């Protein structure tokens, strides 16, 4: 009797955990241009500044995934990271501009060059808008 009860319990457990019915969600990731930004006219060493970004989501299905941020010496490259759930029905309406920001800590003297991603040109090459900000005492 115990063997039958154990067998039935195992059958119920395995049949309720079937992975065939659920497929995992998949996403497509993209980098979006920065439409506009707010940066200070100058920096002070040791201070932290909020850098504000505005960007356009191409559809209602795009989800903000973070800020793409790389640094190379005094250069910072910035863009918006987004994701879209695959097989999702999106509206054709373009949503209003979205906003994001990050805090920037000034750790060296001289100047910083921010390269804001603006999209691609007709040849598929990346376009950047560069802003140089001096560090003052």
For each residue, the residues with C-beta under 8 A, 3 or more apart:
1: 4 5
2: 5 6
3: 6 7
4: 1 7 8
5: 1 2 8 9
6: 2 3 9 10
7: 3 4 10 11
8: 4 5 11 12
9: 5 6 12 13
10: 6 7 13 14
11: 7 8 14 15
12: 8 9 15 16
13: 9 10 16 17
14: 10 11 17 18
15: 11 12 18
16: 12 13
17: 13 14
18: 14 15 21
19: 22
20:
21: 18
22: 19
23:
24:
25: 85 86
26: 85 86 87
27: 83 84 85 86
28: 83 84 86
29: 65 81 82 83
30: 62 81 82 83 84
31: 68 79 80 81 82 117
32: 55 56 57 58 62 79 80 81 82
33: 55 56 79 80 117 118 119
34: 37 53 54 55 78 79 80 116 117 118 129
35: 54 55 56 97
36: 53 54
37: 34 51 52 53 54 78 114 116 131
38: 51 52
39: 49 51 114 131 133
40: 43 49 133
41: 133
42: 133 134 135 136
43: 40 47 49 106 112 133 134 135 136
44: 47 106 135 136 137
45: 106 107 108 109 135 137
46: 105 106 107
47: 43 44 105 106
48: 103 104 105 106
49: 39 40 43 103 104 106
50: 101 102 103 104
51: 37 38 39 78 101 102 103 104 114
52: 37 38 99 100 101
53: 34 36 37 67 78 80 99 100 101 102 116
54: 34 35 36 37 97 98 99
55: 32 33 34 35 80 97 98 99 100
56: 32 33 35 94 95 97 98
57: 32 60 62 64 82 94 95 98
58: 32 62 94
59: 62 84 90 91 92 94 95
60: 57 90 91 93 95
61: 84 85 88 90
62: 30 32 57 58 59 82 83 84
63: 82 83 84 85
64: 57 80 81 82 98 100
65: 29 81 82 83
66: 81
67: 53 78 79 80 81 100 102
68: 31 77 78 79 80 81 117
69: 76 77 78 102
70: 76 77
71: 75 76 77
72: 75 77
73:
74: 108 110 111 112 113
75: 71 72 112 113 114 115
76: 69 70 71 104 112 113 114 115
77: 68 69 70 71 72 115 117 128
78: 34 37 51 53 67 68 69 114 115 116 117
79: 31 32 33 34 67 68 116 117
80: 31 32 33 34 53 55 64 67 68 100 117
81: 29 30 31 32 64 65 66 67 68
82: 29 30 31 32 57 62 63 64 65
83: 27 28 29 30 62 63 65
84: 27 28 30 59 61 62 63 88 90
85: 25 26 27 61 63 88
86: 25 26 27 28
87: 26
88: 61 84 85
89:
90: 59 60 61 84
91: 59 60
92: 59
93: 60
94: 56 57 58 59
95: 56 57 59 60 98
96:
97: 35 54 55 56
98: 54 55 56 57 64 95
99: 52 53 54 55
100: 52 53 55 64 67 80
101: 50 51 52 53
102: 50 51 53 67 69
103: 48 49 50 51
104: 48 49 50 51 76
105: 46 47 48
106: 43 44 45 46 47 48 49 112 135
107: 45 46
108: 45 74 135
109: 45 135
110: 74 134 135
111: 74 132 133 134 135
112: 43 74 75 76 106 132 133 135
113: 74 75 76 130 131 132 133
114: 37 39 51 75 76 78 130 131 132 133
115: 75 76 77 78 128 129 130
116: 34 37 53 78 79 128 129 130 131
117: 31 33 34 68 77 78 79 80 126 127 128
118: 33 34 127 128 129
119: 33 126 127
120: 124 125 126 127
121: 124 125 127
122:
123:
124: 120 121
125: 120 121
126: 117 119 120
127: 117 118 119 120 121
128: 77 115 116 117 118
129: 34 115 116 118
130: 113 114 115 116
131: 37 39 113 114 116
132: 111 112 113 114
133: 39 40 41 42 43 111 112 113 114
134: 42 43 110 111
135: 42 43 44 45 106 108 109 110 111 112
136: 42 43 44
137: 44 45
